[in-house]
Amino acid sequence: MLDEAPQHQEATQALGDLYARADQPDRAGVYYGLLFDMLIEPRDESKALAIYNRFLRSGAPQPPERIARYAFLQQTEQER
């Protein structure tokens, strides 16, 4: 599915969910990370923050640029 539609949010989240249920947090983290990145592009910050808080914070290591975007989103949300 993702080969045909790499920006398909529901499929990306479904893969993350499946790997999480299969107790493979590193693999789940890859797809949740992709979903986080997808949600930032259309400026859906609240969903991106929820994904990070729920799945990525304590899971697999994240790239520094994703952590920086998360920190920026948090700061922006707190200022509102």
GUTORVO-899879 format. One record per residue: x, y, z of N, C-alpha, C in turn; residue in three letters; residue number from 1. Coordinates in steps of 0.001 Angstrom, whole numbers. Atoms other than C-alpha are relative to their C-alpha. Layout:
BEGIN
zafi n_east X n_north Y n_up Z ca_east X ca_north Y ca_up Z c_east X c_north Y c_up Z lopa ala kekol NUM .
...
//
This chain:
BEGIN
zafi n_east 825 n_north -1192 n_up 0 ca_east 0 ca_north 0 ca_up 0 c_east 870 c_north 1257 c_up 0 lopa met kekol 1 .
zafi n_east -818 n_north -1214 n_up -94 ca_east 2694 ca_north 2499 ca_up 942 c_east 877 c_north 197 c_up -1237 lopa leu kekol 2 .
zafi n_east -733 n_north -171 n_up 1256 ca_east 4562 ca_north 1796 ca_up -2297 c_east -831 c_north 812 c_up -989 lopa asp kekol 3 .
zafi n_east 894 n_north -693 n_up 914 ca_east 1527 ca_north 3057 ca_up -4208 c_east -393 c_north 1387 c_up 504 lopa glu kekol 4 .
zafi n_east 431 n_north -1269 n_up -604 ca_east 545 ca_north 5844 ca_up -1793 c_east 825 c_north 263 c_up 1262 lopa ala kekol 5 .
zafi n_east -893 n_north -153 n_up -1159 ca_east 3492 ca_north 6727 ca_up 460 c_east -464 c_north 1019 c_up 1035 lopa pro kekol 6 .
zafi n_east 500 n_north -1001 n_up -942 ca_east 1596 ca_north 9629 ca_up 2088 c_east -1342 c_north -399 c_up 610 lopa gln kekol 7 .
zafi n_east 1282 n_north 479 n_up -517 ca_east -1384 ca_north 7486 ca_up 3119 c_east 102 c_north -131 c_up 1522 lopa his kekol 8 .
zafi n_east -141 n_north -70 n_up -1457 ca_east -1756 ca_north 8370 ca_up 6806 c_east -601 c_north -1207 c_up 707 lopa gln kekol 9 .
zafi n_east 662 n_north 1109 n_up -680 ca_east -4184 ca_north 5607 ca_up 7762 c_east 801 c_north -1293 c_up -136 lopa glu kekol 10 .
zafi n_east -802 n_north 1205 n_up 199 ca_east -2023 ca_north 2859 ca_up 6234 c_east 1282 c_north 62 c_up 834 lopa ala kekol 11 .
zafi n_east -1223 n_north -163 n_up -786 ca_east 1078 ca_north 4255 ca_up 7910 c_east -277 c_north -247 c_up 1478 lopa thr kekol 12 .
zafi n_east 340 n_north 223 n_up -1401 ca_east -630 ca_north 4347 ca_up 11304 c_east -361 c_north -1458 c_up 246 lopa gln kekol 13 .
zafi n_east 373 n_north 1407 n_up -161 ca_east -2063 ca_north 862 ca_up 10777 c_east 1234 c_north -885 c_up 107 lopa ala kekol 14 .
zafi n_east -1237 n_north 783 n_up -108 ca_east 1431 ca_north -525 ca_up 10179 c_east 668 c_north 217 c_up 1356 lopa leu kekol 15 .
zafi n_east -553 n_north -264 n_up -1332 ca_east 2690 ca_north 1188 ca_up 13316 c_east -769 c_north -742 c_up 1075 lopa gly kekol 16 .
zafi n_east 833 n_north 693 n_up -983 ca_east -239 ca_north -216 ca_up 15285 c_east 254 c_north -1506 c_up -16 lopa asp kekol 17 .
zafi n_east -228 n_north 1450 n_up 110 ca_east 340 ca_north -3738 ca_up 13964 c_east 1341 c_north -401 c_up 605 lopa leu kekol 18 .
zafi n_east -1310 n_north 316 n_up -581 ca_east 4032 ca_north -3688 ca_up 14851 c_east 3 c_north 210 c_up 1518 lopa tyr kekol 19 .
zafi n_east 88 n_north -221 n_up -1448 ca_east 3220 ca_north -2265 ca_up 18283 c_east -687 c_north -1186 c_up 671 lopa ala kekol 20 .
zafi n_east 712 n_north 1164 n_up -554 ca_east 737 ca_north -5087 ca_up 18909 c_east 840 c_north -1264 c_up -67 lopa arg kekol 21 .
zafi n_east -870 n_north 1158 n_up 153 ca_east 3326 ca_north -7593 ca_up 17697 c_east 1242 c_north 113 c_up 885 lopa ala kekol 22 .
zafi n_east -1111 n_north -234 n_up -928 ca_east 5678 ca_north -6230 ca_up 20412 c_east 1325 c_north 225 c_up -740 lopa asp kekol 23 .
zafi n_east -1178 n_north -400 n_up 765 ca_east 8110 ca_north -4793 ca_up 17849 c_east 75 c_north 1530 c_up -7 lopa gln kekol 24 .
zafi n_east 54 n_north -1465 n_up -108 ca_east 8461 ca_north -1201 ca_up 19101 c_east 948 c_north 727 c_up -946 lopa pro kekol 25 .
zafi n_east -911 n_north -674 n_up 930 ca_east 11458 ca_north -391 ca_up 16897 c_east -625 c_north 134 c_up -1381 lopa asp kekol 26 .
zafi n_east 666 n_north -48 n_up 1309 ca_east 9529 ca_north -1277 ca_up 13741 c_east -1210 c_north 930 c_up 55 lopa arg kekol 27 .
zafi n_east 1158 n_north -886 n_up -161 ca_east 6406 ca_north 482 ca_up 15050 c_east 460 c_north 1451 c_up -26 lopa ala kekol 28 .
zafi n_east -525 n_north -1362 n_up -59 ca_east 8507 ca_north 3572 ca_up 15744 c_east 324 c_north 575 c_up -1363 lopa gly kekol 29 .
zafi n_east -294 n_north -469 n_up 1359 ca_east 9542 ca_north 3764 ca_up 12103 c_east -1266 c_north 578 c_up -634 lopa val kekol 30 .
zafi n_east 1242 n_north -450 n_up 639 ca_east 5933 ca_north 4059 ca_up 10935 c_east -656 c_north 1148 c_up 754 lopa tyr kekol 31 .
zafi n_east 534 n_north -1134 n_up -758 ca_east 4812 ca_north 6311 ca_up 13768 c_east 823 c_north 1258 c_up -271 lopa tyr kekol 32 .
zafi n_east -846 n_north -1140 n_up 354 ca_east 7778 ca_north 8539 ca_up 12969 c_east -375 c_north 584 c_up -1352 lopa gly kekol 33 .
zafi n_east 449 n_north -470 n_up 1312 ca_east 6713 ca_north 8709 ca_up 9329 c_east -1337 c_north 729 c_up 105 lopa leu kekol 34 .
zafi n_east 1304 n_north -635 n_up -182 ca_east 3174 ca_north 9529 ca_up 10430 c_east 158 c_north 1380 c_up 632 lopa leu kekol 35 .
zafi n_east -285 n_north -1296 n_up -624 ca_east 4472 ca_north 12314 ca_up 12694 c_east 454 c_north 994 c_up -1056 lopa phe kekol 36 .
zafi n_east -510 n_north -886 n_up 1045 ca_east 6372 ca_north 13763 ca_up 9743 c_east -1103 c_north 404 c_up -977 lopa asp kekol 37 .
zafi n_east 1105 n_north -314 n_up 918 ca_east 3284 ca_north 13547 ca_up 7513 c_east -954 c_north 1018 c_up 601 lopa met kekol 38 .
zafi n_east 968 n_north -885 n_up -650 ca_east 1113 ca_north 15345 ca_up 10055 c_east 518 c_north 1421 c_up 152 lopa leu kekol 39 .
zafi n_east -575 n_north -1341 n_up -114 ca_east 3505 ca_north 18263 ca_up 10364 c_east -190 c_north 774 c_up -1298 lopa ile kekol 40 .
zafi n_east 81 n_north -678 n_up 1294 ca_east 3359 ca_north 19041 ca_up 6642 c_east -1321 c_north 731 c_up -216 lopa glu kekol 41 .
zafi n_east 1241 n_north -773 n_up 190 ca_east -356 ca_north 19915 ca_up 6504 c_east -342 c_north 865 c_up 1217 lopa pro kekol 42 .
zafi n_east 165 n_north -837 n_up -1196 ca_east 100 ca_north 21754 ca_up 9816 c_east -1064 c_north -551 c_up 949 lopa arg kekol 43 .
zafi n_east 920 n_north 633 n_up -941 ca_east -1896 ca_north 19265 ca_up 11878 c_east 776 c_north -305 c_up 1285 lopa asp kekol 44 .
zafi n_east -900 n_north 114 n_up -1133 ca_east 196 ca_north 19928 ca_up 14962 c_east -569 c_north -803 c_up 1162 lopa glu kekol 45 .
zafi n_east 559 n_north 706 n_up -1151 ca_east -2214 ca_north 18573 ca_up 17558 c_east 60 c_north -1507 c_up -197 lopa ser kekol 46 .
zafi n_east -109 n_north 1433 n_up 267 ca_east -2312 ca_north 15155 ca_up 15886 c_east 1455 c_north -451 c_up 33 lopa lys kekol 47 .
zafi n_east -1426 n_north 346 n_up -18 ca_east 1465 ca_north 15179 ca_up 15396 c_east 504 c_north -111 c_up 1434 lopa ala kekol 48 .
zafi n_east -401 n_north 64 n_up -1409 ca_east 1983 ca_north 15947 ca_up 19092 c_east -570 c_north -1237 c_up 679 lopa leu kekol 49 .
zafi n_east 617 n_north 1184 n_up -603 ca_east -443 ca_north 13182 ca_up 20068 c_east 744 c_north -1261 c_up -406 lopa ala kekol 50 .
zafi n_east -752 n_north 1181 n_up 470 ca_east 1423 ca_north 10636 ca_up 17923 c_east 1339 c_north -79 c_up 730 lopa ile kekol 51 .
zafi n_east -1310 n_north 14 n_up -660 ca_east 4754 ca_north 11668 ca_up 19418 c_east -161 c_north -372 c_up 1473 lopa tyr kekol 52 .
zafi n_east 187 n_north 269 n_up -1426 ca_east 3459 ca_north 11661 ca_up 22987 c_east -421 c_north -1442 c_up 265 lopa asn kekol 53 .
zafi n_east 529 n_north 1339 n_up -230 ca_east 1704 ca_north 8336 ca_up 22602 c_east 981 c_north -1103 c_up -387 lopa arg kekol 54 .
zafi n_east -784 n_north 1105 n_up 518 ca_east 4183 ca_north 6283 ca_up 20587 c_east 1503 c_north 245 c_up -80 lopa phe kekol 55 .
zafi n_east -1406 n_north -215 n_up 322 ca_east 7492 ca_north 7959 ca_up 19896 c_east 855 c_north 424 c_up 1185 lopa leu kekol 56 .
zafi n_east -777 n_north -530 n_up -1120 ca_east 8522 ca_north 9473 ca_up 23213 c_east 837 c_north -1074 c_up 693 lopa arg kekol 57 .
zafi n_east -739 n_north 1018 n_up -756 ca_east 9532 ca_north 6236 ca_up 24940 c_east 408 c_north -1188 c_up -862 lopa ser kekol 58 .
zafi n_east -302 n_north 1121 n_up 884 ca_east 10048 ca_north 4019 ca_up 21899 c_east 1406 c_north 63 c_up -557 lopa gly kekol 59 .
zafi n_east -1282 n_north 44 n_up 699 ca_east 12832 ca_north 3727 ca_up 19382 c_east 625 c_north 1389 c_up -58 lopa ala kekol 60 .
zafi n_east -673 n_north -1300 n_up 134 ca_east 15445 ca_north 6476 ca_up 19106 c_east -487 c_north 730 c_up -1244 lopa pro kekol 61 .
zafi n_east 505 n_north -831 n_up 1090 ca_east 14314 ca_north 9338 ca_up 16895 c_east 1118 c_north 886 c_up -541 lopa gln kekol 62 .
zafi n_east -1006 n_north -905 n_up 570 ca_east 16363 ca_north 11462 ca_up 14506 c_east -59 c_north 1364 c_up 691 lopa pro kekol 63 .
zafi n_east -36 n_north -1307 n_up -679 ca_east 17477 ca_north 14780 ca_up 16016 c_east -947 c_north 1029 c_up -600 lopa pro kekol 64 .
zafi n_east 886 n_north -990 n_up 610 ca_east 15479 ca_north 16799 ca_up 13475 c_east -1455 c_north -239 c_up 389 lopa glu kekol 65 .
zafi n_east 1371 n_north 289 n_up -432 ca_east 12250 ca_north 15016 ca_up 14500 c_east -195 c_north 449 c_up 1446 lopa arg kekol 66 .
zafi n_east 70 n_north -441 n_up -1393 ca_east 12972 ca_north 15679 ca_up 18178 c_east -90 c_north 1522 c_up 60 lopa ile kekol 67 .
zafi n_east 32 n_north -1464 n_up 36 ca_east 13609 ca_north 19339 ca_up 17346 c_east -1370 c_north 503 c_up -446 lopa ala kekol 68 .
zafi n_east 1333 n_north -407 n_up 447 ca_east 10299 ca_north 19595 ca_up 15446 c_east -1025 c_north -217 c_up 1106 lopa arg kekol 69 .
zafi n_east 902 n_north 284 n_up -1120 ca_east 8513 ca_north 17984 ca_up 18389 c_east 126 c_north 1090 c_up 1062 lopa tyr kekol 70 .
zafi n_east -219 n_north -1032 n_up -1009 ca_east 10088 ca_north 20461 ca_up 20817 c_east -593 c_north 1336 c_up -451 lopa ala kekol 71 .
zafi n_east 563 n_north -1238 n_up 531 ca_east 9108 ca_north 23363 ca_up 18567 c_east -1529 c_north -17 c_up 69 lopa phe kekol 72 .
zafi n_east 1455 n_north 110 n_up -60 ca_east 5519 ca_north 22103 ca_up 18339 c_east -505 c_north 141 c_up 1423 lopa leu kekol 73 .
zafi n_east 392 n_north -119 n_up -1399 ca_east 5328 ca_north 21739 ca_up 22103 c_east 39 c_north 1445 c_up 468 lopa gln kekol 74 .
zafi n_east -143 n_north -1395 n_up -394 ca_east 6578 ca_north 25252 ca_up 22615 c_east -1118 c_north 847 c_up -607 lopa gln kekol 75 .
zafi n_east 1058 n_north -742 n_up 678 ca_east 4113 ca_north 26611 ca_up 20075 c_east -1357 c_north -250 c_up 664 lopa thr kekol 76 .
zafi n_east 1276 n_north 339 n_up -660 ca_east 1211 ca_north 24780 ca_up 21746 c_east -102 c_north 665 c_up 1367 lopa glu kekol 77 .
zafi n_east 22 n_north -606 n_up -1334 ca_east 2182 ca_north 26114 ca_up 25177 c_east -215 c_north 1507 c_up -66 lopa gln kekol 78 .
zafi n_east 162 n_north -1445 n_up 147 ca_east 2233 ca_north 29691 ca_up 23878 c_east -1417 c_north 376 c_up -389 lopa glu kekol 79 .
zafi n_east 1379 n_north -296 n_up 418 ca_east -1347 ca_north 29405 ca_up 22620 c_east -910 c_north 146 c_up 1161 lopa arg kekol 80 .
//
